[in-house]
């Protein structure tokens, strides 16, 4: 069990450290973004840092590397690069309030990075029994003999963009998006322990995600002292969507989590 406890504790400690740093830098350099961003859902109009997602992402990625228990494979590299891309866009958006077309472009690129890293969905589990196959049509490349499932890749693309936008929309009430993310990460962690899944790397990733979210929620419950921001909310949706895929197409589980509110 220490295999999972170590990344959890590292992530928990680091997110506290990074949030204190982010809050300090936000005050020092007046990094509070364009006001309330014309979002009527928000009840905070003071100087609350919108860069909690920066702390979240750095703490999560640092915990993965520092724990030393995951052999970094191509799919993990795709996850890391896509997360950094979303971090870059999210900070840019929180500072400049970009148009929606930029958000879609960066989300699409992040999804394509994961697909290009070799993440596949050959089937999705059916809650009523059986599975829905998505690997009937394959496109293969002569370079390295890499094959992509047309339906599977399209599903991943739509699924990830959908998850990122749902979490972004939910991030309007203190603790809501992070709370749902925490529930999702715990469920995915427990799922990784299931003998039918048996994926220690998934368990480590889910444990680290749970660690950063618990630490973040300390600062995000009402009245919030820091917000997820665009970078945090879309990263959270991206991670939950990706881990659901890594768990073997347990998409119904993720959908159930998103329906909890």
Residue, then its C-alpha position, 0 to 999 in steps of 0.5 A: x500500500x506504500x506504493x500508493x501512499x508515497x505519491x499521495x503524501x508527496x502530492x499533498x505536501x507539494x500542493x500546499x507549498x505551491x499554493x502558498x507560492x502562487x498566492x504570494x506571487x499573485x499578490x506581489x505581481x498583481x496576477x489576478x486576471x481580468x476581474x470577475x470575467x463576467x461570470x455571474x456564477x462567481x460570488x468572489x469579486x476581490x483579489x483571489x488568485x485564479x492560478x490554483x491550477x498551476x499549483x495543482x499541475x506542478x504538484x501532480x507532475x512532481x509527485x509522479x516523478x519524485x515517487x519513482x514508482x512509475x516507469x515512464x512510458x510513451x503514454x505517460x509522456x503524452x499525458x505529461x506533455x498534454x498537461x503542460x500544454x493545457x497549463x500554458x493555455x489556462x494561464x494565458x486564458x486566465x490572464x487575457x480571457x481568450x476567445x472560445x476558439x483558442x480553448x477548443x484548439x488547445x483542447x483538441x491538440x491535447x487530445x491528439x497528443x494523447x492519441x498520438x502517444x498510443x492511447x487506445x480505446x478498443x471497446x467501452x464497457x456496457x453497464x448492462x453487460x458486454x462491451x461496445x467494440x470500437x476497433x473495427x476500422x484501423x488506419x496503419x502507418x508505414x512508419x513503425x507500423x503504428x495503427x490507429x482505430x478510427x472509431x476509438x480515436x474519434x471517441x477519445x477525442x470527443x470524450x476528452x474535450x467533453x470532460x474538459x469542458x464539463x469540469x470547466x463549466x462546473x468550476x463556478x462554485x467553491x469546492x464543486x469541481x475539485x470535490x467531484x474530481x476528488x471523488x472521481x480519483x478515489x473511485x478510479x484508485x479503487x478500480x485500479x485495485x480490482x483484480x480485473x483491472x490490476x493497474x498499479x500505474x493507474x493507482x499511483x496516478x489516481x492517488x497523486x491526483x487525490x492528494x493534490x485535490x485534498x490539499x487544494x480543497x483546503x484553500x478552495x472551500x467557501x470562502x475560497x482563497x484560490x480558484x482552479x482557474x482555466x488551467x486547473x479545471x480543464x486539467x482536471x477534466x483531462x486527467x479524469x477522462x484519461x484515467x477512465x480510459x487507462x482503467x480499461x474503458x470504464x467510461x460509465x464510471x466517469x459519467x456516473x461521477x460527473x452526474x453526482x451533483 
